[in-house]
């Protein structure tokens, strides 16, 4: 699958597309990283004759031979094609469970992103604290407990699940709360180990800062 020509199209921020970038970078797969505004995407989508409801992120495979829409769908495609989907059907189901939990975290994050875009930081702090208590902490407790017993989320090597979790943690730390990882030592250790990988570190050192 290394010969596949891939173009990942996403919004300018990190968002859920960042975990897709990290998966490809971890797999040492070259790809075109195209980032555009919503208005630019509307024009590009029309030019490519895609349905007007098609939302980013989008993965273009082999110059349009295949188009995959949505972060989870793209993530599954990358995981299957670049050995990031576990070693058995049971491991795949464990990975799917982590991805479902991450999707809950991402979907519930929408009000925080809105307050970030409108620069209403007092309201964002209030919503962020509610989000941590109601949504984030219960899921993070499950992940933290798992990582106290082993070094990766599923199985004994890095998978889609690890990369998705690491991306979420670092996005939250960078964009919303720079100190929150101190409460989750096992998760923090996962982040530090992954970010120190020689095929990942160069990208992280040059990655632009974003607000979401």
MOURVEN-V872433 format. One record per helix or strand of 2 or more residues. SS is the DSSP state (H for helix, E for strand). FROM is the first residue (numbers start at 1). LEN is the number of residues. Records with the same first field share a line. If there is no record, write none. Layout:
SS: FROM-LEN  FROM-LEN
This chain:
E: 6-5  32-4  58-4  66-4
H: 17-10  38-10  71-11  89-20  110-8  121-29  160-16  180-4  185-11  198-9
